[in-house]
Amino acid sequence: MDFFSFFKKQVKPFDEGFLDVGDGHEIHYMQFGTKKGIPVLLFHGGPGGQAKSAPAAYNLKKYRVVIFSQRGCGKSRFKKLLEENTTLNSVKDAFLLLRHLKINSRVVVGGGSFGSTLALLFALEYPQKVRCLLLNAIFLGRKKDIDFPYNEMFLFYPEAKAEFERLAGNKSIEAFFKEKIFSEKYKDIQLALQYYGSYENQLGKMQLDFKTKPAITDQKINSLKIFLTYIQNNLFIKEDFILKNIDKINDIPTLIIHNRFDFCCPVDQAWLLHKKMRRSKLVINEDYNHYGPGLNKRLKKEIEPFLKKIL
């Protein structure tokens, strides 16, 4: 669920660094565009993804795009990976980062997938800081949203379910693979990355491939550790928290873009959010998969006209 991995154009930041946010964590941040531009704060996906580069959807001559890798992610540094590593702390870290960068004005806030979850939570916590929301591949973070790839999608991939259950035995799938990724044995870690770590990224394919053995890096291990810990704790937020509190921010101008056939986060989440936010615009992109070139093109097409009307 990494929002930035699909934007291949690499642009050098005009500024980057680390911010000590407490609890033994330093988040890595980057700024793209122009310092005098309209500030844009972006959240990456995951949990466990990372911020890589400036999305091509933004005019870097006009905007000041701020992105950061959440606790334990990407280049961010930590003493203990999972110590105080929670969703709401990521929201707080974003606020601290804006203050550190002396961005006192309201900002454009965006994100995709789990990044859309964080963007909505940021708006709920700091509505006075948000000019508008730019969201895609909506993930509302409810228990059924978390479970969807491992429940409903198994209807389309019964062989994957059978393989996971064969490996897990009497344990739950999540508990089994969490045990493996936290193991000190190379073969256990490889198994977790080979199966569970690759599953969501393959949803929508005609045939899933669990034979390919991925290269093992500390970053991949940490990413899966974070992901499994978050989903086993329901993202560390109350059930249906976003929709139950959405009235607090339903007057914030919001652009919602979602692929029609998103096999990781079904489009009904975008529809529900749109119906709850009276100043929202919903664009259902006639494409498939969670991310991809088609969605990227639609983001580039929709974002600038939307912002021109709002800013």
Residue, then its C-alpha position, 0 to 999 in steps of 0.5 A: m500500500d505504498f503511495f509513492s512507489f508508483f511515481k517513477k520520476q525521481v526529483k531531488p528534494f530542496d531540503e531533507g533531514f530528521l526530526d526527533v519526535g520522541d519515544g526513541h524515534e527520528i522521522h526522515y522528511m523531504q521537501f520538494g518544489t519551492k519553499k515559497g509555494i503552497p504547502v502540501l503535506l502527504f502521507h505514504g501508505g502501509p502501514g510500513g511503507q515509505a516516502k520516496s519522491a515527490p509525486a508527479a501529480y504536483n506542479l513543483k514550481k507552485y507547491r511546497v510538498v512535504i513528505f516523511s517516512q513514518r516511525g520505523c519506515g524508510k530512512s527514519r531512525f529508531k531505538k526500538l522499532l515498535e516502541e510507541n509506533t502507532t497511527l495516532n503518533s504518526v498524525k502527531d508527528a506530521f503536526l510536529l513536522l509542520r511546526h519544525l518547518k515553520i509552516n504556520s498556514r493551513v496546508v493541502v493534505g493528501g495520501g493514498s491507501f493507508g495514507s488516506t487514513l492518516a490524512l483523514l485522521f490528521a484532519l480530524e485532529y487538526p482541522q484548523k491546519v487543513r485547506c483541503l484533502l486530496l485522497n485516493a485508494i481510500f482505506l477507512g481502517r475498519k475491521k472489515d476493511i483490514d480483513f477484506p484481502y484475507n476474507e473476501m479476496f480468498l473467494f477469488y484465490p481459494e488456492a492462496k487460502a489453502e496454501f496459507e492455512r497449510l503453512a499456518g496449521n492451527k494458528s491464525i494466518e496473521a499470528f503464524f506469519k508474525e511469528k516468522i517475521f520476528s524469528e531470527k532464522y533466515k528461512d522463517i523470515q524468507l517464508a514470511l516475505q515470500y508469502y504474506g509480504s507479497y500477497e496484497n501487491q499481487l491482488g488482481k492478478m490472474q495467477l498469484d506467484f508464491k514461488t519467487k523468493p524476494a531479496i531480504t533487507d532490513q527495510k523489508i523485514n521492518s516493513l512487514k513487522i510494522f504491517l502485521t503489528y498494526i493490523q493485529n491491533n486494528l491500526f490502533i484506532k477505535e472501530d469505525f472511528i473515521l466515519k463516526n466522526i466525519d461530520k467534524i470535517n465534512d465541510i473541508p473541500t475533498l477530492i476522492i479518486h479511486n479505481r473501480f476494481d481495487f482488489c485491496c480496498p474496494v471502491d465502496q469505501a470511497w463511495l461511503l466517504h463521499k456520501k458523508m462529506r458534503r464538499s467532496k468530489l468523487v472520481i471513480n477511475e475506470d481501471y483496476n488494481h490498487y495503484g498503477p499508471g491509470l490511477n497516476k494519470r487520473l491524479k495528474k488530470e484531476i488534482e490541479p483543476f481541483l486545487k485551482k478552484i479551492l486555493 
